[in-house]
């Protein structure tokens, strides 16, 4: 072997040794929890364009299929021009207050939160029409990375986070997101130990006494899309109990065993799960996987908030929604339902198929139920308001009528954006056959975007919400370009 070959081998060996020294990124501790600071909804309310109405988007999981479908919704909202009560033109997109993203949907949510309108000129090329999955596999089989993969805490998801940083997020952190003026972005993961939801907001990071502003967006996206087995859990340090965090005082009121408040049951369970983080010495690490494991639509948090509002109203306490007249939830569900002929054969499905179905079927069924529960809440509040406002109740001091009198005044709208809403059977069937992966043909990406835009433009529920807010949609022949001065400054 000549000297040149020995030199090259020595260089490779040195790289492997250096790679083996890699350590996972560590989320820094927080000295003092302060609910008036950091990336949380409470600190961003002043940026809401319309303080009477909230437009909230929920982007589901589903790999590139979900990322492209949710991107199509953003494109549609950018195209839809409305005239508000003030007579000024604006884009529907400018009225979005919150975007919740899970797994594949979290990439679109985080990218829009970071780049704003600039996203529309680069996201397709940088991410949607890129073989992200193939690039990740190449790194997994490259010996250069084997040392890192063998390091404690630095798994496949950390490798994925580095890739996402290179191709999409460019080293941005939550501090960069916080400086923007766009909607609040809430990415979610699932605590693999307890099954609790893990949100990337400073409110959540207060509980583990950590500073979210230093966390990279790419790591949040990698966490939210860390499919169990395929990708590794992402580990976060828990410093719980060191920053003076205190639970909200209203929790003790609605959790009072002497007067149980039924609508608060889910919220109480959620906060019970979170209490496990308050002792960082006992539980110094939190291992988080794909947010879709616990909630593939990102709707459980929404249901909890509505339950909290109802419970607080019942005990006579103020709520975050007291000034909000209307909330519209645009539920962007990229669930696919591929056809199968398994039931035509006497032989049952194999072990791998059974394993996949045992995880996917419950998640898919809960997604359906979450939307229906949201609709049930909306219908119940509306019915109770109708009774209360009808004048039919004469004895308002009757305790049995207390629930009716204290019903929230907020009108709730549910806008379903899913493949089932498509009238075109051929397009619907095509989309239902798309796999869950981070590599799709360009044609599939384009059809997903087109489908989402068609659904949003035609949605009667969305049009009803706009009408009720006093806005009118600009006729179709004038759609497609944003009015001057309507773009957000991100």
N, C-alpha and C positions, 0 to 999 in steps of 0.2 A: 504494500500500500504506500503510495507516495505522500509527500508532505502536504500537498494540496488537499488530498482526501482527508488526511488526519485533521487538518485545520477546519475543514467543513464539519466533520463529525464532532470536533470539540465545540464548535459554535452551536450546533444543534443541541448537544448535551447541556451546554450552558443555558440555553433558552429553556430547556425542559426543567432544569433546576430552578431557574427564576420563576417559571410558571408555577412550579410546585409551592412557591412561597406566597402565592396569592391568598388574600383574605377577602372575605365578603365585605361589602360596604356596611358600615355601622351607623345606624340612625342615632344622632347625638341626643343627649339628655336635655331636658327643659328645666331651667332653674325654678320658674314660678308659673303656674297655670293662671292665665288671665283671659277671661272669656271675651274681653274687648279687643283682643289682638289675635293675629294669625289668620290663616285661610279657613274661614267658617262663614256660614250664611249670615250670622248676626252682624259681621263686620262689612258685609257687602250689600246690605239692604239699601243703602243710600244710592247705589248704582242702578237700582231698578228703574226702568224707563216709565212703567205704568204701575203706580202703587195700589191701584184698585184690583188689578188682575195679575195672575201668575200663569205663565206658559211654561210647562215643565216637560222635558223630553226624557224618555227612558229607553236606552239602547241595550238590547239583549246581547247575549253571547252567541257565538257561532262562527268564530274565526273570521276569515276574510269575507265570507258571506254576510256576516253581521256588520262588519266594518263598512262594506260597500253599500248595503241596504240603508244603514243609518246615515251614511254620507249623502245618499239620494234624498233623504228627508231634509237635510240641511240645504241641499241645492234647491229643493222645492220651496222652502221657506224664504230662501234668498230671492227667488223669482216672484213670489206672491207679494204684490204691492197692495197696501191698504191705506185708506184715508181714515184717520182717527177722528175722535170727537172734536179735536182742535182744528180739523180741516186740513192738516198737514199730511203729505204722503210719507210713507215709510215702508220698510220691508217687514214682513211677518217675522223674519229671523231676528230683527232687532228687539223684539218683545220677549225673546226667550230668557227666562230668569235662571233656570237650573237645568243641567244635563247630567243625568245619572248614567254611568256606563259600566257594563259588566263584560269581562273577557274581551271578545273581539270588538264589542261596542265601545269599550273603554279607550281604544286607540283613537277612534274618531272623536270621541268626546274630549279627550286630553289634547289632541292635535288642534281642534277648533279653539279650545280654551287658550292655548298657547299662541297660535298664529292668527286667529281671527280670520278676516277675509283673505289674508295671504295664503291660507290653507287651500283655497280653491284653485290656485295656480300650481300647486306642487304635490298635494296628497296622493293624487292618482298615480303619478310617476314614482314618488318616493316609497309608497307603501302598497296601495291597492293592486297595482299591476306588477308587483315585484314578487319573485319566488322567495319569500321570506323563509318559508319552511325549508326549502332546499339549501339556502345559505346557512341556516342553523345546523342542518345535518352535516354539511361540509365541515363545520367547525367541530362538531362532535367527533368526527372520525379523523381529525387532524391531530397528529401527535403533539403539536405545539401546545394544545390546550389540555392535554391529559393530566399534566401536573396540577393545573388549576382545578380540574374536575375532581381530583383526589383530595383537595384541601377541605378541611372541616367547614361546613356552612356555605361553601362556594359550589353550587350545583348547576344543573343544566339551565335553570331559570335565571341564574346570575349571568350565564353566558348569553342567554336570550336578551336580557336587559341591556347588555353591552351592545349587542347587534341593533336593538331598537334605538339605542342612543345614536349610533352611527348613521342609521338610515332615516331617522325621523325626528328625534327630539334634540339632538345636538347639545347634549349636556345640560339641558334646562332642568330647573328644580321647581319646587312649589313656590319658592320666592318669586320666580319669574311669572308663574301663573297668578300669584297674588297681586302683582303689579299691573296686570291686565284689567281692562274695564268690561270684559265680556261676562257671560253668565257664569254662575257657580258650577264647577265641575266636580262631580262626586264619583270617583272610581271605587269599586268594592271588591273585596276578596272574602275568603272563608277561612276562619280559624280551624285548622285541621284537627285540633285537639278537642275543642268544645262544639264546633259547628256554628259558633257565633259569627255574625257578620262583622267584617273588619273594613271600616270606611277610611278613605284617605282624606280626612278633614282634620283641622287642628283640634276640634272637639273630641274626636276619637283619640288623637295623639296626646291630648291632655291626660287622658286616663292612664296611658303608659308613660306619662311624664317625658315625652320626647318632642323635639322641635321638627315639625313637618317641613318647615321652609327649606331645610337642607336636603330633603329626600328628592332624588331624581325622578322625573316623570316617567322615564323609561322603566324604572324599578317598580313603580306603581302599576304600569301597564303589564309588566312581566308577572307581577303578583296576581293581578286580576285574571290573567289568562294562563296561569300555571295549572294545566290539566293534570290531575293526579296520575301517577305512574309514568306518563309520557314526559312530564317535566317535574322538576323537584320543587318542594315547598320553598318559599322565600322566608328567611328568618329575620325577625326584628328583635332588638333588645328591648326588654321591658324594665323601665325604671320606676314602675308604679309605687306610689307611696312616698316619693321624694320631692314633690313639687307643690304640695298643698292643694291638690285637686279635691273638690267637694262636689257631691252629687247635687243636681238641681233641687232646691227646697220643695218644689211642688211635688216631687216624687213621693215624699213621705205622706203627703196629703192623699194622693190618689191610691197609695199602697196601704192605707190604714186598714188593718184587719177588722177593726170595729165597724167600718163602713166600706165594704168592698165595692169598687166601681168597676162594673163589668167591662166597659169599653177599654179599660186600661190593662187588661190581662196580658196582651201581647207585649206592651211596653214594659210592664213589670218584669216579665220573663227576660226581655232583652237586657234590661239594666241588671238583672240578677246575673246574667252571663258576664256582663262587663265587670262586675265586682271581683271576679277572679283575677283581673289584671292589677288590682290595687295593691297587691303584695308582690313587688318585684323581686324580693329576696326568695320567696317561695317559688315564684314562676318567672325566672329571669329572661326567658325567651318565648316569643310567639311565632309559631310556624303557620304560614298563610298560603292557601292554594286558590285555585280558580273561584271567582265569585259566583259562577254559575252553579257550583255544587250545592249551594244553599239557596240561591235565588237567581235564576237565569234571566229574569226581567228587571232586576233591581227594584222590585215593587214592595218588598217586605218593609223596607224603611219608610216608604210612602204610607203604607197601611198603618204602621206604628204611629206616625205623626198624626194622621187623621184620628186614630184612637185616642191619642194624648189630648188633642184638641177637644174631642167630645167629652172626655173624662174631666178635663179642667173646667169646661163650661158647666158640667153637672155640679161641681163643688164651688162654683162661683168665682173661679180664678181667671185672670186674663190669659189669653192665648196668643201665639204668634200670628194667627190668622184673623184676629178680630177686625182688622182694617181691610182685609182682602174680601172682595165681593165674589170673585170667580177664580177657580183654578182649573186649567185645562191640562190633562195628562195625555201626552202623545206617546203611546206605548208602541215602540218599534220592535216588533217581534219577528226575528228571522228564522224561527223554527221551521225546519223542513220535514216533510213527511214522505219519504221515498216509498214507492210501491214495492211490494214483496210477494213472492209466490210460495213462501215457506208453508203456509197452511194448505197448499195443494199437494204436499208430499207427506207420506206416512211417517217418514223419518223426521225427528225433531231437529231443531237448530243445534249447532255445535256449541262447545263450552265458551268460546270467545264471544259469539253472538249473544249468548245468554248473559255473559258478564256485562257487555255493553248495554243491553236492554235493561238490566237490573238497575243501572245507574241513570240511563237516559229517560226511561219511561216515567219514574216518579218526578223527575225534574220537569219534564214536559207537562205532566198533569198538573203540577203545582203552578206552573206558569199560567195555564188556563184558569185555574181556580183563583189566582191572585187578581186577574182582570175582573172576574165575576164578583169577587169580594169588593173590589173598588166600585164597581157598578152598584152593588147592593148598598154600600155606604151612601153613595150619591142619591140613590132612590129613597132610602130611608130618611135622610136629612130633608130631602125635598118634600116628602109626604108629611113629615112632622111639622115643617114650616107652614105647609098649607093648612094644617089643622090649627096651628097656633095663630096664624094671621087671618083665619076665617071669621073670628069672633064667636065661634061656637063654644068656647070655653068661658064660662061665666065665673066659676069658682077657681080663681087663679091661686088660691092659697092651699088647694088640695095637694098634699104631698104626692099623690099618685099621678098628678099631671105635671110634676116638676120636670120630668125628662122632656116633655113636649115643649114646655115654656123655655127651656135652656138650650134647645137644639142650635147648633152652629148656623150662622147666617150665610155661610159661604156656599155658593153653587159650584158643584163639581161636574166636570165634563170628562168623558173618556173617549179618546180618539184612537181607534184600533188601526195600526198600520202593520199588516201581516199579509202573507201570500194569499190567505183565504179571501182577502178583500178584492182581489183581482177578478175582473169579469172575463178576461181573456184566458181561456182554459189552457191553450198551448203554452203561454208564458208561465202560467201558474204551475203546470206540470214540469216545465223545464227547471224552474227555481227549486221545486220540491226535491229534485234529484241531485242538487248540488251538495257536495260533501262538506263536513266541518274541517277545514284545514286553512293554513295560511299560504295557500298557493292555488289560485283559480285562473282559468283562461281569461284573457282580456274581454272576450265576448260575454262571459258570465258576469264580470264586474259591470260592464255597460248595461246589461239587462237588469241587474239588481238595482242600479241607480235609476233606470227608466221606470221600473215598476214602482219604486218608492215615490217618485215624483208624481206619477199618475194617481196613486192612491191619495196623496196629500191634496193634490189639486181638486180631486173629486169628492173628498170626504164631507158628507153632510154635517157630521158632528163638529168638524173644525169650522165650517162655514156658520153653523149656529152659534158657536162660541164667539166668533168675530162679530156677528150681528148683534149679539147680546151685549158686547162691550161698546157698541156704538160705532164700530168700524165697518167700512164697506170695502169690498174687494174691487180693485181697479179692473176693468174689463180685460179679457184675455188677450186682445190684440195689442195691449200696452204692456203685457207682462214680459219678463225675461231680462230686464236691466234695472239695476237699482237706481232710485232717484238720487239726484245730486245731494250730497251731504248726509246720506243715510248710512254710510259705512261706519262700522264701529272702529274706534281707535284702540287697538290692542297693543 
